[in-house]
Structure formats: structure tokens, C-alpha cells
């Protein structure tokens, strides 16, 4: 989009802002924000790992609680049959 008669026109300025300025600003923002984006990626990877570990531990805790409950019931049954009184 050339200038008309060596003068700046609104149409030329609009084209200039829409193409060159937008691209330049976008490139500068991308360049400035890339390190921050990379840090967030690392943070999210660590959070994903932590969440996975937490969910695994939570499932294990649920299974262990169920086992303890079953064992308590068995011990109470044996205590009743044998006549043991626990205080």
C-alpha cells in the first residue's frame, strides 16, 4: 500500500497500523512473554505430577482405611468368641 503523491493518507495509516505495527507488537510481546510462558509450563508440569501423586495417595489411604475397618471387625468378633474384654 503506497503513499499517494508522497502524502500519508488515512487508508495508508490504517494499513500500516493493521499490518506492520500489529506484527511488530506481537513479535515483541511474544519475545518478552516467552520466558514467562516457559516458566508456567514447568509449573503446570510439576502441578500435574503433584496432583497425580496426591490422587494416588488418597486412593491408597481409602483402601487402607477399608482394610483397617475389616480387621477391627474381625478382632471384635474374635474377642467376643474368646470372651476378652478390652477397656
QUIFENSUL-V770911 format. One record per run of one state. SS is the DSSP state (a for helix, b for strand, c for the rest). FROM is the first residue (numbers start at 1). TO is the last residue. Records with the same first field share a line. If there is no record, write none. Layout:
SS = FROM-TO  FROM-TO
//
This chain:
c = 1-3  5-6  8-9  83-87
b = 4-4  7-7
a = 10-82
//
